[in-house]
Amino acid sequence: MTIRTVITGTGSYVPAFIKNNQAFSTSDFYTNEQEPIPNAAGEIVRKFEKITGIAARRYAGEDINASEMACLAARQAIEDANIDPETLDYIIVAHNFGNVIKHTIQTDAVPSLASRVKYGLGIHNPSCIPYDILFGCPGWLQGLIQANLYFAAGDAKRCLVVGTETLSRVIDVYDRDSMIFSDGAGACVVEARENGEAGILATVAQSYAMKELDYINMGKSNYPGSDARIRYIKMQGRKVYEFALLHVPLAIKACLDKAGVTLNQVKKIFIHQANEKMDDAIVRELYALYGQATVPGDIMPMNIRELGNSSVATVPTLLDMVKRKLIPEHEVAEGDVVVFASVGAGMNINAVCYRM
């Protein structure tokens, strides 16, 4: 008997407020050494869009926090799966900053966001176990990997996996990297199915935590004279790019090899929406590992141009949008083999090969 982990429902929450790049054209940006960046903000924004592909991002309104966004995405996934939420064995919520109240920088993760989601969904079953996972941007995918392990061990039959983040509340507005980040939530219901073809075929997870540890971390504002006790998300962009380009293609290939799948069998690659240029380079390098110089134009759906980088929410939101046919020229059908992959703070990497 073969047990497969099958995604039976997806959902997402995309905040309504859109902040276009033009809104940053009057910003004052400073270096990490708190020196003003001499170029006019408008030129910085133009270069930013050319490099990252991001033209807009979504910010959560003052009336909603990360756990509430998670509930909205979760309800969609539960409805899509057509299940009774009381039958969930685990609720796994990936995030990095807990609930951050608008206009503050303090995080609130007690009780856990997963416990708040269980409450928000009105689940009374004491055997439904909620917990949070902190794994950087690959957190949602790692939650999916954990659910797969529960199923293989016979410890569960149905899980809810959610990624949610309000990065707009932990950014330093004087740091040009702050334009990358956004808010959102994505979710899926996964179930253990016997003797089917669909489901997870293989998984890979890796962690590099030596010299790479602080590539993404928390630090003081770039603004001169700022209070060093107040810390914001910071990123060594060049090092993150080089790290991802070196390690992510190898991790994806290792996952495909483990699954016994060739690259030509892969219909779509759902990759963390971190940076359009970086994602393109990762996929090109993946194809180069197989001796292929040309990447199919329809292999990698993307929503980063409109939604920005919402960390743990990017991959589940992207999957949900493709399933709902909200991204032109991209769809998946029963039997298609796809790959999920992510990279982020840790530095952590993971990949999942999945048959729809």
VOBA-1610 file (N, C-alpha, C; in pm, whole numbers, padded with zeros to 5 digits, always signed):
BEGIN
Met+00084-00120+00000Met+00000+00000+00000Met+00088+00125+00000Thr+00062+00214-00095Thr+00135+00339-00106Thr+00049+00454-00055Ile+00103+00531+00040Ile+00034+00649+00092Ile+00092+00773+00024Arg+00006+00852-00038Arg+00048+00976-00101Arg-00013+01096-00028Thr+00064+01203-00024Thr+00015+01330+00032Thr-00043+01411-00082Val-00175+01431-00078Val-00246+01495-00188Val-00304+01629-00143Ile-00279+01733-00221Ile-00340+01865-00196Ile-00483+01861-00248Thr-00579+01870-00158Thr-00720+01859-00197Thr-00793+01993-00199Gly-00728+02097-00149Gly-00791+02230-00152Gly-00687+02338-00132Thr-00707+02451-00197Thr-00616+02565-00183Thr-00695+02693-00159Gly-00629+02790-00100Gly-00691+02921-00077Gly-00584+03026-00056Ser-00620+03151-00071Ser-00524+03259-00050Ser-00597+03387-00011Tyr-00522+03475+00052Tyr-00574+03608+00082Tyr-00473+03710+00032Val-00515+03792-00062Val-00432+03899-00118Val-00490+04031-00071Pro-00417+04107+00012Pro-00469+04235+00062Pro-00510+04329-00051Ala-00608+04412-00024Ala-00664+04499-00128Ala-00576+04620-00158Phe-00499+04666-00057Phe-00423+04790-00077Phe-00301+04766-00166Ile-00292+04840-00275Ile-00182+04829-00370Ile-00089+04948-00353Lys+00040+04921-00334Lys+00140+05028-00330Lys+00229+05011-00452Asn+00213+05100-00549Asn+00292+05096-00672Asn+00430+05155-00649Asn+00522+05125-00739Asn+00658+05175-00726Asn+00664+05328-00723Gln+00572+05390-00794Gln+00573+05537-00800Gln+00562+05599-00661Ala+00499+05526-00569Ala+00482+05579-00433Ala+00614+05596-00361Phe+00721+05531-00409Phe+00852+05541-00345Phe+00939+05649-00409Ser+00889+05716-00511Ser+00971+05808-00589Ser+01015+05932-00511Thr+00953+05957-00398Thr+00993+06071-00314Thr+01058+06025-00183Ser+01088+05897-00172Ser+01147+05842-00049Ser+01293+05885-00034Asp+01338+05886+00090Asp+01479+05909+00121Asp+01542+05775+00157Phe+01638+05731+00077Phe+01703+05603+00102Phe+01847+05625+00150Tyr+01890+05536+00242Tyr+02024+05543+00297Tyr+02090+05406+00288Thr+02222+05404+00290Thr+02296+05279+00290Thr+02293+05216+00428Asn+02348+05095+00439Asn+02358+05029+00569Asn+02452+05104+00663Glu+02539+05189+00606Glu+02629+05272+00687Glu+02566+05406+00720Gln+02436+05418+00691Gln+02356+05538+00721Gln+02402+05660+00643Glu+02454+05636+00524Glu+02490+05744+00434Glu+02379+05760+00330Pro+02344+05884+00294Pro+02238+05902+00194Pro+02280+05847+00059Ile+02187+05787-00012Ile+02215+05736-00146Ile+02195+05854-00242Pro+02298+05892-00315Pro+02294+06017-00391Pro+02195+06020-00506Asn+02169+05907-00568Asn+02078+05908-00682Asn+01938+05949-00639Ala+01868+06018-00727Ala+01730+06055-00697Ala+01649+05929-00675Ala+01550+05935-00586Ala+01469+05818-00553Ala+01403+05759-00678Gly+01361+05845-00770Gly+01297+05796-00891Gly+01387+05704-00970Glu+01516+05738-00980Glu+01611+05653-01051Glu+01634+05522-00976Ile+01638+05529-00842Ile+01654+05408-00761Ile+01536+05313-00784Val+01417+05370-00789Val+01297+05288-00810Val+01299+05224-00948Arg+01341+05299-01050Arg+01348+05243-01186Arg+01446+05126-01193Lys+01562+05142-01129Lys+01660+05034-01127Lys+01607+04914-01049Phe+01537+04942-00940Phe+01479+04837-00857Phe+01383+04751-00939Glu+01294+04816-01014Glu+01196+04740-01093Glu+01264+04659-01202Lys+01368+04713-01263Lys+01439+04641-01368Lys+01505+04515-01313Ile+01558+04524-01192Ile+01630+04412-01133Ile+01534+04308-01076Thr+01433+04353-01002Thr+01347+04260-00929Thr+01222+04218-01004Gly+01180+04301-01101Gly+01055+04274-01172Gly+00933+04316-01094Ile+00951+04376-00978Ile+00837+04415-00894Ile+00791+04555-00933Ala+00663+04567-00970Ala+00604+04696-01004Ala+00508+04744-00896Ala+00458+04649-00815Ala+00362+04683-00710Ala+00368+04575-00604Arg+00314+04607-00487Arg+00305+04508-00380Arg+00177+04535-00301Arg+00134+04437-00222Arg+00011+04448-00144Arg+00044+04461+00005Tyr-00022+04556+00070Tyr-00006+04576+00214Tyr-00140+04551+00284Ala-00134+04483+00397Ala-00255+04456+00475Ala-00306+04585+00539Gly-00437+04597+00548Gly-00497+04712+00613Gly-00480+04708+00764Glu-00506+04821+00829Glu-00488+04831+00973Glu-00580+04738+01051Asp-00690+04696+00988Asp-00792+04618+01057Asp-00768+04467+01050Ile-00650+04424+01003Ile-00627+04280+00989Ile-00482+04248+01023Asn-00462+04130+01082Asn-00326+04088+01114Asn-00295+03955+01046Ala-00177+03900+01072Ala-00131+03781+01001Ala-00220+03660+01029Ser-00260+03639+01154Ser-00342+03523+01185Ser-00481+03534+01124Glu-00533+03655+01115Glu-00665+03673+01052Glu-00657+03650+00901Met-00549+03696+00839Met-00530+03665+00697Met-00519+03514+00677Ala-00449+03447+00768Ala-00436+03302+00761Ala-00572+03233+00766Cys-00660+03283+00852Cys-00795+03226+00863Cys-00872+03241+00732Leu-00860+03356+00668Leu-00932+03379+00543Leu-00882+03285+00433Ala-00751+03268+00424Ala-00696+03175+00325Ala-00735+03031+00359Ala-00732+02998+00489Ala-00765+02863+00533Ala-00910+02829+00501Arg-01001+02922+00523Arg-01143+02896+00494Arg-01163+02863+00347Gln-01093+02936+00260Gln-01101+02907+00116Gln-01053+02766+00087Ala-00940+02728+00147Ala-00883+02596+00122Ala-00976+02486+00173Ile-01036+02508+00290Ile-01128+02410+00348Ile-01252+02396+00261Glu-01302+02508+00212Glu-01419+02503+00124Glu-01384+02434-00007Asp-01265+02463-00060Asp-01222+02401-00185Asp-01208+02249-00169Ala-01159+02206-00053Ala-01141+02063-00026Ala-01272+01996+00012Asn-01372+02077+00047Asn-01504+02026+00087Asn-01492+01929+00205Ile-01425+01976+00311Ile-01408+01894+00430Ile-01467+01963+00553Asp-01489+01885+00657Asp-01528+01938+00787Asp-01400+01974+00862Pro-01378+02099+00899Pro-01254+02137+00967Pro-01230+02061+01097Glu-01335+02009+01157Glu-01318+01931+01279Glu-01239+01803+01255Thr-01224+01763+01129Thr-01152+01640+01097Thr-01003+01663+01074Leu-00957+01787+01087Leu-00815+01816+01069Leu-00734+01759+01186Asp-00625+01694+01156Asp-00536+01640+01260Asp-00432+01743+01304Tyr-00383+01823+01209Tyr-00285+01925+01240Tyr-00316+02053+01165Ile-00285+02166+01230Ile-00284+02296+01164Ile-00142+02349+01178Ile-00073+02361+01065Ile+00066+02406+01064Ile+00071+02544+01000Val+00112+02643+01075Val+00114+02781+01024Val+00258+02830+01018Ala+00304+02862+00898Ala+00437+02916+00878Ala+00431+03069+00876His+00523+03130+00947His+00538+03276+00947His+00676+03306+00999Asn+00711+03432+01013Asn+00841+03469+01068Asn+00832+03575+01176Phe+00720+03647+01183Phe+00712+03760+01275Phe+00587+03762+01360Gly+00505+03657+01356Gly+00383+03656+01436Gly+00286+03764+01391Asn+00201+03804+01481Asn+00112+03918+01455Asn+00183+04046+01493Val+00195+04137+01397Val+00255+04268+01423Val+00145+04372+01405Ile+00115+04442+01512Ile+00010+04544+01504Ile+00060+04661+01421Lys-00026+04713+01337Lys+00009+04826+01251Lys+00065+04941+01334His+00168+05006+01283His+00235+05120+01345His+00319+05080+01466Thr+00343+04950+01484Thr+00438+04904+01586Thr+00537+04812+01519Ile+00640+04772+01591Ile+00738+04677+01541Ile+00740+04554+01630Gln+00661+04553+01736Gln+00660+04441+01830Gln+00579+04325+01774Thr+00634+04205+01787Thr+00565+04087+01736Thr+00491+04016+01850Asp+00384+03950+01814Asp+00300+03878+01910Asp+00279+03737+01858Ala+00341+03640+01921Ala+00327+03500+01879Ala+00283+03410+01994Val+00225+03472+02098Val+00172+03395+02211Val+00028+03439+02234Pro-00073+03353+02218Pro-00056+03214+02173Pro-00010+03207+02028Ser+00025+03088+01985Ser+00077+03070+01849Ser-00026+03114+01746Leu+00020+03151+01628Leu-00074+03187+01522Leu-00161+03068+01484Ala-00104+02947+01489Ala-00183+02829+01456Ala-00298+02810+01554Ser-00272+02836+01682Ser-00380+02827+01781Ser-00488+02930+01752Arg-00445+03049+01710Arg-00543+03154+01675Arg-00623+03115+01551Val-00557+03046+01457Val-00630+03000+01339Val-00731+02893+01378Lys-00692+02801+01465Lys-00786+02700+01512Lys-00907+02767+01577Tyr-00882+02866+01659Tyr-00991+02941+01723Tyr-01076+03012+01618Gly-01011+03078+01524Gly-01083+03153+01422Gly-01170+03065+01334Leu-01127+02941+01314Leu-01205+02847+01234Leu-01312+02777+01317Gly-01313+02802+01448Gly-01415+02743+01535Gly-01400+02594+01556Ile-01276+02545+01554Ile-01252+02401+01568Ile-01243+02364+01716His-01330+02274+01760His-01335+02232+01900His-01254+02106+01927Asn-01228+02026+01825Asn-01162+01897+01840Asn-01027+01910+01911Pro-01011+01855+02033Pro-00883+01868+02105Pro-00769+01789+02041Ser-00802+01696+01953Ser-00699+01618+01886Ser-00647+01686+01760Cys-00702+01801+01727Cys-00649+01883+01618Cys-00537+01970+01678Ile-00415+01941+01640Ile-00299+02004+01703Ile-00246+02118+01618Pro-00250+02241+01671Pro-00198+02356+01596Pro-00058+02394+01643Tyr+00029+02423+01550Tyr+00159+02474+01590Tyr+00218+02559+01476Asp+00315+02644+01512Asp+00380+02733+01418Asp+00514+02675+01373Ile+00558+02720+01258Ile+00690+02682+01208Ile+00762+02808+01160Leu+00886+02824+01207Leu+00972+02935+01166Leu+01086+02877+01084Phe+01083+02901+00953Phe+01182+02841+00864Phe+01217+02938+00752Gly+01202+03068+00778Gly+01225+03165+00673Gly+01119+03154+00565Cys+01150+03206+00448Cys+01054+03203+00337Cys+01011+03062+00297Pro+01095+02957+00315Pro+01051+02822+00280Pro+00956+02759+00383Gly+00904+02837+00478Gly+00826+02782+00588Gly+00702+02704+00546Trp+00625+02761+00450Trp+00503+02690+00409Trp+00538+02557+00346Leu+00639+02556+00261Leu+00677+02432+00195Leu+00730+02330+00297Gln+00800+02379+00401Gln+00847+02289+00504Gln+00729+02232+00583Gly+00625+02311+00603Gly+00504+02260+00665Gly+00442+02149+00583Leu+00444+02164+00451Leu+00394+02060+00362Leu+00477+01933+00375Ile+00609+01950+00387Ile+00698+01835+00405Ile+00669+01766+00538Gln+00643+01843+00643Gln+00611+01784+00772Gln+00480+01706+00766Ala+00379+01760+00700Ala+00252+01688+00684Ala+00274+01556+00613Asn+00360+01558+00511Asn+00393+01436+00437Asn+00454+01331+00529Leu+00539+01376+00621Leu+00601+01283+00717Leu+00498+01226+00814Tyr+00405+01309+00859Tyr+00298+01260+00947Tyr+00219+01150+00878Phe+00187+01172+00752Phe+00108+01073+00679Phe+00187+00943+00662Ala+00314+00955+00627Ala+00397+00835+00607Ala+00410+00755+00736Ala+00410+00826+00851Ala+00421+00759+00981Ala+00287+00706+01031Gly+00179+00736+00961Gly+00047+00693+01004Gly-00006+00773+01121Asp+00050+00892+01143Asp+00012+00975+01258Asp-00100+01073+01225Ala-00136+01086+01099Ala-00240+01181+01061Ala-00297+01142+00926Lys-00415+01195+00897Lys-00479+01171+00768Lys-00515+01301+00696Arg-00517+01412+00771Arg-00560+01538+00709Arg-00496+01654+00784Cys-00434+01746+00709Cys-00368+01862+00769Cys-00402+01989+00692Leu-00394+02101+00762Leu-00406+02234+00704Leu-00269+02300+00716Val-00214+02347+00603Val-00083+02412+00604Val-00100+02554+00550Val-00059+02652+00630Val-00081+02793+00596Val+00051+02869+00603Gly+00069+02964+00513Gly+00179+03059+00521Gly+00121+03199+00525Thr+00162+03280+00622Thr+00104+03414+00637Thr+00209+03511+00688Glu+00204+03635+00639Glu+00306+03732+00679Glu+00260+03875+00651Thr+00296+03965+00743Thr+00276+04110+00721Thr+00414+04177+00726Leu+00489+04156+00620Leu+00625+04211+00615Leu+00627+04363+00610Ser+00518+04423+00563Ser+00514+04569+00553Ser+00529+04634+00690Arg+00510+04557+00797Arg+00517+04613+00932Arg+00652+04593+00998Val+00745+04529+00928Val+00879+04508+00985Val+00988+04558+00891Ile+00950+04643+00795Ile+01048+04695+00700Ile+01099+04832+00744Asp+01221+04862+00704Asp+01282+04993+00726Asp+01259+05076+00600Val+01177+05178+00610Val+01138+05255+00491Val+01256+05333+00433Tyr+01367+05342+00505Tyr+01486+05412+00455Tyr+01582+05317+00384Asp+01545+05190+00375Asp+01624+05087+00311Asp+01557+05052+00178Arg+01628+05066+00066Arg+01566+05042-00063Arg+01519+04897-00080Asp+01580+04803-00004Asp+01535+04664-00008Asp+01393+04648+00045Ser+01345+04749+00119Ser+01210+04740+00176Ser+01104+04734+00066Met+01138+04780-00054Met+01041+04779-00163Met+01008+04638-00210Ile+01092+04541-00174Ile+01070+04402-00216Ile+00949+04341-00146Phe+00930+04376-00019Phe+00843+04296+00067Phe+00697+04337+00064Ser+00611+04238+00092Ser+00466+04261+00088Ser+00397+04169+00188Asp+00265+04172+00187Asp+00183+04096+00281Asp+00092+03998+00207Gly+00049+03895+00277Gly-00046+03801+00218Gly-00050+03670+00293Ala-00138+03581+00250Ala-00151+03448+00311Ala-00195+03348+00206Gly-00143+03227+00217Gly-00183+03117+00130Gly-00197+02991+00211Ala-00285+02901+00168Ala-00314+02781+00247Ala-00348+02664+00158Cys-00332+02545+00213Cys-00380+02425+00145Cys-00423+02321+00246Val-00516+02238+00207Val-00554+02118+00281Val-00484+02002+00213Val-00416+01919+00291Val-00353+01798+00237Val-00410+01676+00308Glu-00424+01569+00231Glu-00482+01447+00285Glu-00400+01326+00243Ala-00400+01224+00328Ala-00334+01098+00297Ala-00427+01013+00212Arg-00379+00975+00094Arg-00458+00893+00003Arg-00381+00764-00028Glu-00452+00655-00039Glu-00390+00525-00062Glu-00390+00488-00210Asn-00273+00436-00254Asn-00260+00370-00385Asn-00300+00457-00504Gly-00288+00588-00489Gly-00318+00677-00601Gly-00191+00722-00670Glu-00208+00785-00786Glu-00093+00836-00860Glu-00059+00979-00819Ala-00162+01057-00779Ala-00140+01197-00744Ala-00074+01209-00607Gly-00002+01320-00588Gly+00054+01349-00457Gly+00203+01375-00461Ile+00261+01389-00342Ile+00405+01416-00330Ile+00484+01293-00372Leu+00581+01315-00462Leu+00666+01208-00512Leu+00800+01205-00439Ala+00848+01322-00399Ala+00976+01329-00327Ala+00992+01468-00266Thr+01074+01475-00162Thr+01103+01604-00097Thr+01251+01614-00066Val+01300+01738-00059Val+01438+01766-00018Val+01435+01893+00067Ala+01509+01893+00176Ala+01524+02012+00259Ala+01669+02025+00302Gln+01722+02147+00302Gln+01861+02172+00338Gln+01872+02299+00421Ser+01976+02304+00504Ser+02002+02424+00584Ser+02150+02454+00584Tyr+02183+02580+00556Tyr+02321+02629+00560Tyr+02325+02742+00662Ala+02387+02716+00778Ala+02377+02811+00888Ala+02512+02848+00947Met+02614+02856+00863Met+02745+02902+00909Met+02766+03046+00861Lys+02847+03065+00759Lys+02868+03201+00707Lys+02740+03259+00651Glu+02643+03171+00616Glu+02518+03215+00554Glu+02414+03262+00656Leu+02442+03243+00784Leu+02341+03265+00889Leu+02277+03402+00883Asp+02357+03505+00860Asp+02306+03643+00868Asp+02280+03706+00732Tyr+02268+03626+00627Tyr+02236+03685+00498Tyr+02102+03758+00501Ile+02009+03706+00580Ile+01883+03775+00608Ile+01866+03775+00759Asn+01854+03895+00817Asn+01846+03903+00963Asn+01770+04028+01005Met+01781+04063+01131Met+01717+04184+01183Met+01825+04284+01222Gly+01805+04410+01186Gly+01904+04512+01217Gly+01843+04651+01231Lys+01924+04746+01272Lys+01876+04882+01295Lys+01844+04951+01163Ser+01770+05059+01171Ser+01732+05136+01053Ser+01855+05197+00986Asn+01843+05219+00856Asn+01948+05288+00782Asn+01948+05438+00807Tyr+01844+05487+00872Tyr+01833+05632+00894Tyr+01936+05678+00997Pro+02011+05786+00970Pro+02115+05833+01063Pro+02056+05867+01201Gly+02123+05816+01304Gly+02079+05846+01440Gly+01959+05767+01486Ser+01920+05665+01412Ser+01802+05588+01451Ser+01831+05507+01577Asp+01724+05470+01646Asp+01734+05393+01770Asp+01775+05249+01736Ala+01894+05209+01775Ala+01946+05076+01742Ala+01867+04965+01810Arg+01785+05000+01911Arg+01707+04897+01979Arg+01585+04855+01898Ile+01547+04936+01800Ile+01434+04902+01713Ile+01491+04841+01586Arg+01450+04717+01557Arg+01514+04640+01452Arg+01415+04603+01342Tyr+01468+04595+01221Tyr+01387+04571+01102Tyr+01449+04458+01021Ile+01372+04402+00929Ile+01425+04297+00844Ile+01530+04354+00750Lys+01645+04285+00743Lys+01757+04329+00661Lys+01806+04213+00574Met+01865+04247+00462Met+01906+04144+00368Met+02035+04184+00297Gln+02128+04090+00286Gln+02247+04110+00204Gln+02214+04056+00065Gly+02155+04141-00016Gly+02096+04099-00142Gly+02188+04022-00234Arg+02310+04070-00253Arg+02403+04004-00343Arg+02438+03864-00293Lys+02461+03850-00163Lys+02495+03720-00108Lys+02376+03624-00116Val+02255+03673-00092Val+02136+03589-00105Val+02123+03540-00249Tyr+02144+03630-00343Tyr+02134+03596-00486Tyr+02235+03487-00522Glu+02360+03506-00483Glu+02464+03411-00517Glu+02440+03276-00450Phe+02396+03279-00326Phe+02365+03156-00253Phe+02253+03079-00323Ala+02145+03149-00354Ala+02030+03084-00417Ala+02066+03026-00553Leu+02142+03101-00631Leu+02179+03056-00764Leu+02267+02931-00759Leu+02348+02919-00655Leu+02436+02803-00641Leu+02359+02680-00590His+02276+02698-00488His+02221+02584-00415His+02080+02541-00458Val+01994+02634-00496Val+01855+02596-00525Val+01844+02503-00647Pro+01912+02532-00759Pro+01902+02438-00871Pro+01947+02297-00834Leu+02052+02286-00754Leu+02100+02154-00712Leu+01998+02083-00625Ala+01931+02158-00538Ala+01829+02098-00451Ala+01710+02049-00533Ile+01669+02127-00632Ile+01558+02085-00718Ile+01597+01959-00795Lys+01718+01956-00848Lys+01763+01837-00922Lys+01768+01715-00831Ala+01816+01734-00708Ala+01821+01623-00613Ala+01681+01569-00584Cys+01585+01660-00577Cys+01446+01620-00553Cys+01390+01542-00672Leu+01416+01590-00793Leu+01369+01520-00913Leu+01434+01382-00925Asp+01564+01377-00896Asp+01634+01249-00903Asp+01575+01151-00801Lys+01546+01200-00684Lys+01487+01117-00578Lys+01351+01063-00620Ala+01277+01146-00696Ala+01144+01105-00742Ala+01150+01017-00866Gly+01266+01009-00929Gly+01276+00935-01055Gly+01208+01006-01170Val+01210+01139-01165Val+01144+01224-01265Val+01250+01299-01344Thr+01234+01307-01475Thr+01324+01387-01557Thr+01272+01529-01567Leu+01361+01621-01598Leu+01321+01761-01607Leu+01216+01782-01716Asn+01227+01708-01825Asn+01132+01724-01935Asn+00991+01680-01897Gln+00976+01606-01787Gln+00844+01565-01740Gln+00776+01672-01657Val+00851+01774-01615Val+00797+01878-01527Val+00717+01979-01608Lys+00592+01999-01566Lys+00502+02092-01636Lys+00518+02235-01585Lys+00532+02250-01453Lys+00545+02384-01394Lys+00643+02381-01278Ile+00711+02493-01258Ile+00796+02513-01142Ile+00738+02629-01061Phe+00688+02599-00942Phe+00634+02701-00853Phe+00746+02739-00755Ile+00810+02850-00782Ile+00926+02891-00703Ile+00891+03013-00619His+00952+03022-00502His+00931+03136-00413His+00950+03267-00489Gln+00853+03355-00479Gln+00856+03481-00552Gln+00941+03584-00477Ala+01072+03568-00492Ala+01167+03651-00419Ala+01216+03769-00500Asn+01245+03743-00626Asn+01309+03841-00713Asn+01301+03780-00853Glu+01239+03850-00946Glu+01216+03794-01079Glu+01347+03755-01147Lys+01446+03842-01139Lys+01575+03814-01202Lys+01639+03691-01140Met+01632+03680-01006Met+01691+03567-00937Met+01620+03437-00973Asp+01487+03439-00975Asp+01411+03319-01009Asp+01439+03273-01151Asp+01446+03369-01244Asp+01481+03334-01383Asp+01619+03268-01389Ala+01714+03324-01315Ala+01851+03271-01316Ala+01855+03131-01255Ile+01779+03108-01149Ile+01776+02976-01086Ile+01724+02871-01184Val+01617+02903-01253Val+01558+02806-01347Val+01652+02783-01466Arg+01717+02889-01515Arg+01814+02872-01624Arg+01927+02780-01581Glu+01975+02799-01457Glu+02082+02715-01406Glu+02035+02571-01388Leu+01911+02552-01347Leu+01855+02417-01336Leu+01858+02346-01471Tyr+01813+02415-01574Tyr+01814+02354-01707Tyr+01956+02329-01756Ala+02049+02417-01716Ala+02189+02397-01755Ala+02246+02270-01690Leu+02200+02237-01570Leu+02245+02114-01505Leu+02208+01991-01586Tyr+02104+02003-01666Tyr+02060+01893-01752Tyr+02111+01908-01894Gly+02201+02005-01914Gly+02258+02027-02046Gly+02164+02093-02144Gln+02065+02165-02092Gln+01967+02231-02177Gln+01986+02383-02170Ala+02005+02445-02284Ala+02031+02590-02288Ala+01902+02671-02295Thr+01792+02608-02333Thr+01666+02680-02352Thr+01565+02640-02244Val+01505+02742-02182Val+01402+02719-02080Val+01266+02743-02143Pro+01172+02650-02130Pro+01038+02673-02185Pro+00976+02799-02128Gly+00914+02878-02213Gly+00859+03006-02171Gly+00742+02995-02075Asp+00679+02877-02069Asp+00561+02862-01985Asp+00587+02773-01864Ile+00714+02754-01827Ile+00746+02662-01718Ile+00725+02724-01581Met+00739+02857-01569Met+00743+02920-01436Met+00638+03031-01423Pro+00522+03001-01364Pro+00425+03107-01338Pro+00481+03204-01235Met+00446+03332-01248Met+00494+03432-01154Met+00385+03534-01124Asn+00385+03584-01002Asn+00294+03693-00964Asn+00367+03803-00889Ile+00502+03797-00888Ile+00579+03893-00811Ile+00564+04035-00863Arg+00541+04051-00994Arg+00530+04186-01050Arg+00416+04263-00986Glu+00306+04195-00959Glu+00188+04261-00902Glu+00180+04250-00751Leu+00237+04142-00693Leu+00214+04114-00551Leu+00338+04131-00463Gly+00457+04141-00524Gly+00577+04152-00442Gly+00611+04021-00373Asn+00700+04029-00275Asn+00750+03911-00203Asn+00684+03905-00066Ser+00589+03812-00050Ser+00518+03795+00078Ser+00571+03675+00156Ser+00698+03641+00135Ser+00767+03538+00211Ser+00696+03403+00205Val+00656+03349+00319Val+00594+03216+00326Val+00464+03205+00246Ala+00405+03317+00210Ala+00276+03314+00139Ala+00292+03304-00012Thr+00413+03323-00065Thr+00424+03335-00211Thr+00389+03206-00285Val+00445+03093-00242Val+00422+02969-00316Val+00277+02921-00306Pro+00216+02916-00186Pro+00076+02872-00181Pro-00019+02967-00253Thr+00010+03097-00250Thr-00073+03194-00321Thr-00061+03173-00472Leu+00061+03152-00518Leu+00085+03127-00660Leu+00012+03001-00706Leu+00021+02894-00627Leu-00049+02770-00661Leu-00199+02793-00669Asp-00253+02863-00570Asp-00397+02888-00568Asp-00441+02969-00689Met-00361+03070-00727Met-00397+03154-00841Met-00393+03075-00971Val-00294+02985-00985Val-00287+02904-01107Val-00405+02806-01111Lys-00436+02745-00998Lys-00550+02652-00994Lys-00680+02721-01032Arg-00692+02848-00992Arg-00814+02924-01020Arg-00806+02997-01155Lys-00699+02969-01229Lys-00678+03026-01362Lys-00676+03178-01361Leu-00606+03231-01261Leu-00594+03376-01245Leu-00464+03431-01303Ile-00377+03342-01352Ile-00252+03385-01415Ile-00255+03342-01560Pro-00263+03436-01651Pro-00277+03402-01794Pro-00169+03307-01842Glu-00208+03214-01928Glu-00117+03120-01995Glu-00059+03015-01900His-00113+03005-01780His-00064+02904-01687His-00182+02828-01627Glu-00179+02696-01640Glu-00277+02611-01575Glu-00215+02474-01554Val-00274+02399-01463Val-00228+02263-01437Val-00346+02169-01451Ala-00316+02046-01489Ala-00420+01945-01509Ala-00384+01819-01434Glu-00481+01733-01415Glu-00460+01607-01347Glu-00349+01528-01418Gly-00254+01480-01339Gly-00143+01403-01393Gly-00018+01484-01419Asp-00029+01617-01422Asp+00089+01701-01444Asp+00187+01688-01327Val+00314+01683-01359Val+00419+01684-01256Val+00468+01827-01240Val+00470+01874-01115Val+00517+02010-01087Val+00622+02005-00977Val+00696+02114-00964Val+00796+02128-00859Val+00765+02253-00778Phe+00773+02241-00646Phe+00769+02356-00556Phe+00909+02375-00500Ala+00957+02500-00491Ala+01090+02524-00437Ala+01095+02660-00369Ser+01178+02668-00265Ser+01189+02794-00194Ser+01327+02808-00129Val+01361+02931-00097Val+01489+02962-00032Val+01467+03085+00055Gly+01534+03088+00171Gly+01517+03204+00257Gly+01600+03193+00384Ala+01571+03285+00476Ala+01651+03303+00598Ala+01678+03172+00667Gly+01806+03156+00706Gly+01847+03033+00770Gly+01996+03006+00754Met+02049+02997+00627Met+01971+02998+00502Met+01914+02858+00477Asn+01788+02854+00444Asn+01719+02728+00423Asn+01670+02714+00280Ile+01666+02589+00234Ile+01619+02556+00099Ile+01531+02434+00109Asn+01426+02427+00028Asn+01352+02302+00015Asn+01288+02291-00123Ala+01252+02168-00159Ala+01190+02141-00287Ala+01098+02020-00272Val+00989+02021-00345Val+00893+01911-00345Val+00855+01881-00489Cys+00862+01755-00526Cys+00812+01710-00658Cys+00673+01652-00635Tyr+00577+01696-00716Tyr+00436+01664-00690Tyr+00364+01633-00820Arg+00280+01530-00817Arg+00195+01500-00932Arg+00052+01544-00901Met-00003+01629-00990Met-00137+01682-00969Met-00242+01571-00987
//
